[in-house]
Amino acid sequence: MHAGELKRLFRRIYPECSRLDIENLVSAMLSGKYWRVHPSKDDAYYVVALTRAKIPFRDGFRAKSTAPWPLTISPRAARFCRRGRILVIKKGDYGFISETVIDWPVFLRLMKMDENLAYKCLIKNPNPPPFLNARIFRALLSRLRSNREEET
């Protein structure tokens, strides 16, 4: 797909995003962009999915993404993998594995949060959510806030 077609597609999929947010997503897809989950750690990244995860690969599935490394998508998260969604990948025994898929608008909100909290929730958590959309993200934030209040 060309950039103009991708922009029209994502404007329809994510109507709550601004034109600049959509252009940033398309630019990230076309230029192979990926981001660290935590700036001081290099064991986890956010990458953009370019295809669905349908090809069986190393106890999971494989999808094209903007990651320069081969990665496996867990069976729990593979059903949510679509073009333009964000994959949270972390180093595993045999390369990188993704156990969480994030919608673009939620990813934008997640990038504005504390990176320590995001790292703890998505990477250090032994059972991370397989998919983060706005509804699940709100519930996760409220649970994290209640845990913080109990600790103090």
C-alpha positions in Angstrom: 0.0 0.0 0.0 1.1 3.5 -0.7 1.4 6.2 2.0 -1.9 7.9 1.0 -3.8 4.6 1.1 -2.4 3.8 4.5 -3.3 7.2 5.9 -6.9 6.8 4.7 -7.1 3.3 6.2 -5.8 4.4 9.6 -8.0 7.5 9.7 -10.9 5.2 9.3 -9.6 2.7 11.9 -8.5 5.3 14.5 -11.0 8.2 14.2 -9.9 9.6 17.6 -6.3 10.2 16.4 -5.2 13.5 14.9 -3.9 13.7 11.4 -0.3 14.1 12.7 -0.7 10.9 14.8 -1.8 9.0 11.7 1.1 10.4 9.7 3.5 9.4 12.5 2.2 5.8 12.3 2.5 5.6 8.5 6.0 7.1 8.7 7.0 4.6 11.3 5.7 1.7 9.2 7.5 2.9 6.0 10.8 3.8 7.7 11.1 0.7 9.9 10.9 2.6 13.2 11.1 0.9 16.6 11.4 2.2 20.2 12.8 1.0 23.5 10.3 0.3 26.2 12.8 1.8 28.8 15.5 4.2 27.7 18.2 2.5 29.8 17.4 -1.1 29.0 17.9 -2.8 25.6 15.9 -6.0 26.2 12.5 -4.8 25.2 11.2 -2.8 22.2 8.0 -1.5 20.7 7.7 -2.4 17.0 4.9 -1.8 14.4 3.2 -4.9 12.9 3.1 -4.9 9.1 1.1 -8.1 8.6 -1.1 -10.5 10.6 0.5 -13.3 12.5 -0.5 -16.5 10.6 2.8 -18.3 9.8 3.7 -21.0 12.5 7.1 -20.2 13.9 9.0 -21.4 17.1 6.1 -22.2 19.4 4.1 -19.2 18.1 3.5 -17.3 15.0 5.5 -15.0 12.8 4.4 -11.7 11.3 6.3 -9.0 9.4 7.2 -6.0 11.5 9.5 -3.0 11.7 11.9 -5.0 13.9 15.3 -5.8 12.4 15.3 -9.2 14.2 13.2 -12.2 13.6 10.5 -12.4 16.3 7.8 -14.8 17.5 4.3 -13.8 18.5 2.8 -15.8 21.2 -0.4 -17.7 20.4 -2.3 -15.6 22.9 -1.3 -12.4 21.2 -1.3 -13.6 17.6 -5.0 -13.3 17.2 -4.8 -9.5 17.9 -1.9 -8.8 15.5 -2.9 -6.6 12.6 -1.2 -4.0 10.4 -0.5 -0.8 12.3 -0.7 -2.3 15.8 2.3 -2.1 18.1 4.0 -5.3 19.3 5.8 -5.3 22.6 8.8 -7.6 22.1 11.3 -8.8 24.6 14.4 -11.0 24.4 13.7 -14.6 25.0 15.7 -17.8 24.8 15.6 -18.1 21.0 15.3 -14.4 19.9 12.6 -11.9 20.5 9.0 -12.8 21.5 5.9 -10.6 21.6 3.3 -11.4 24.2 1.4 -8.1 24.0 -0.3 -6.2 21.1 -1.2 -2.5 21.6 -3.6 -0.2 19.6 -1.9 2.9 18.2 -4.0 5.5 20.4 -3.1 3.5 23.5 0.5 3.4 22.5 0.6 7.2 22.2 -0.8 7.4 25.8 1.6 4.8 27.0 4.6 6.7 25.6 3.6 9.7 27.7 3.6 7.6 30.9 6.4 6.8 33.3 8.6 4.3 31.4 9.4 2.4 34.7 5.7 1.7 35.2 5.3 0.6 31.5 8.4 -1.7 31.8 7.1 -3.2 35.0 3.6 -3.7 33.6 4.5 -5.1 30.2 7.9 -6.7 30.5 8.4 -7.8 34.1 4.9 -9.0 34.6 4.8 -12.8 34.3 1.3 -12.7 32.7 1.0 -9.5 30.6 -2.3 -8.7 28.8 -2.3 -10.1 25.3 -4.0 -7.0 23.9 -4.2 -3.4 25.1 -7.1 -1.3 23.8 -8.6 1.8 25.5 -11.0 -0.2 27.7 -8.3 -2.7 28.9 -5.8 0.1 29.4 -8.2 2.1 31.6 -8.8 -1.0 33.8 -5.1 -1.7 34.0 -4.3 1.9 35.0 -7.0 1.9 37.7 -5.6 -1.4 39.1 -2.1 0.0 39.1 -3.2 3.1 40.9 -5.0 1.1 43.5 -1.9 -1.0 44.0 0.2 2.2 44.5 -2.3 3.5 47.1 -2.2 0.2 49.0 1.6 0.3 49.1 1.7 3.8 50.7 
